[in-house]
Amino acid sequence: MKKFIEFMNKEFFLTDNIKFSIVTILLVTLIFLLTYLLLKLLKKIATKKLDEERKLKFKSVFSFLNYFVYIIVALITFQNFGINLTGIFAASAALLVGVGLALQTFFQDIISGILILADQTVHAGDIIEIDGKVGRVENIKIRTTRAVTFDNKVLIIPNHKYLTSTLFNWTENGTILRGSVSVGVSYDSDVEKVKEILLDIANSHPHLIKNPPPKVIFKNFGDSALDFKLIFTYNNGFRVNLIESDIRFLVHKKFKENNIEIPFPQAVVHLEK
């Protein structure tokens, strides 16, 4: 038994400044395990009464908090167990210099992730558009943001993209969004009737909001058509493609019923004799 205790407490040296024992390894492992369980319990308690949207936002912030807690626990634990951190840093300094350039983007991602949470640019649950791609943010991690697209594909965005690309946050001002559908009608159409039909379609659609009310804009006298735009309001960004499709189906149907022609581009060619 005595030999076992001596073996457990025997110090091993990696370098002159870095030493450890089996007991130290076991205690450090136990401390990190307890830290993990405590953080998991705190997360469960804190999110117990939150709705899904607030829960997503909290989880994003909490993921960053986890990293800081683990770093602090590691520093305190190593110092208290006599592990010379100066030696560890000195031993790793040359390696860090060697891979510094390779890790440049990695650190940009981490810094960007911290800035995102600090200035509240993006939250979990927001619908964002970046580099032409649209998705709902599921969570923001230390290095990447995970979003889901309209067709249920997972979009992994490196956080440094927020600094180098233009970001559109569709839901920054709330979940109510504006959409539009453009259509052209023949020059002999009754423009007031066109306006009436378009407004009726928008007002009767179950997924559109009545306040603010829909509007019809007479955009232009086109080359072969009178150009109109129907502007409407909705509160589910992930349904916009389906909503616009529904409206186009209805516009085609109602125009046909009312003998309103949707012309196609025509070219007139004059031949000299």
Helices and strands as residue ranges (DSSP letters): H 2-9, E 12-13, E 19-20, H 22-47, H 52-80, H 85-99, H 104-119, E 127-130, E 133-140, E 144-148, E 154-158, H 161-164, E 167-169, E 177-185, H 191-204, E 215-221, E 226-234, G 237-239, H 240-257
